[in-house]
Amino acid sequence: MSIIDELIENLVERNTIKLNGAFTITLVNGGLSVRGQVLSTLHDRKKTKDILNLKAPVAAEVRIGDIVIPVPQIK
């Protein structure tokens, strides 16, 4: 097993991740906008202490191109 495999295995087996946060989803012209904040905590179950606390802003905009629906000819 490689060092990377062992590291990932230890991270997955020993740690838990808690996620909290709030998002606002807004419809905009041609798509939608997502804004908010994510609060994340990485907790070591073996040592029973928090390893990492992360507070990250989220700002994303998704645009959808024109959708063309062909209509059959009516005769």
C-alpha positions in Angstrom: 0.0 0.0 0.0 1.3 3.4 -0.8 1.8 6.3 1.6 -1.0 8.2 0.0 -3.4 5.3 0.4 -2.5 5.0 4.1 -3.0 8.7 4.6 -6.4 8.7 3.0 -7.5 5.6 4.9 -6.5 7.2 8.2 -8.2 10.4 7.4 -11.5 8.6 6.5 -11.4 6.1 9.4 -10.4 8.5 12.2 -12.2 11.8 11.2 -15.6 13.1 10.8 -16.7 16.3 9.1 -19.5 18.5 10.3 -21.1 21.0 7.8 -23.3 23.9 8.6 -24.3 27.0 6.7 -27.0 28.8 4.7 -27.5 29.5 1.1 -29.6 32.0 -0.8 -30.6 30.8 -4.3 -31.9 33.6 -6.6 -33.2 33.4 -10.1 -31.4 35.8 -12.4 -31.7 36.5 -16.1 -30.6 33.2 -17.9 -29.8 31.1 -14.8 -29.5 31.3 -11.0 -27.2 32.7 -8.4 -26.1 31.0 -5.2 -24.7 33.0 -2.3 -24.0 32.1 1.3 -21.5 30.7 3.8 -20.3 27.2 4.8 -19.0 26.4 8.2 -17.1 23.1 8.4 -15.3 21.3 11.2 -12.9 18.4 10.9 -13.0 16.3 14.1 -10.5 13.6 15.1 -12.5 10.8 16.7 -9.4 9.1 18.2 -8.1 12.2 20.0 -11.7 13.6 20.5 -10.7 17.1 19.4 -11.3 19.4 16.4 -8.5 19.5 13.9 -9.7 22.2 11.5 -12.4 24.9 11.5 -13.2 26.4 8.2 -15.5 29.3 7.4 -15.8 29.8 3.6 -18.0 32.1 1.6 -19.9 30.7 -1.4 -20.7 32.8 -4.4 -21.6 31.1 -7.7 -23.6 32.0 -10.7 -25.0 29.5 -13.2 -26.1 30.5 -16.7 -28.1 28.4 -19.0 -27.9 28.9 -22.7 -30.8 29.2 -25.1 -32.9 26.0 -25.3 -34.3 25.4 -28.8 -37.3 23.1 -29.0 -38.1 22.1 -32.6 -41.8 22.1 -33.4 -43.0 19.8 -36.1 -44.9 21.2 -39.0 -48.7 20.8 -38.9 -50.3 20.0 -42.2 
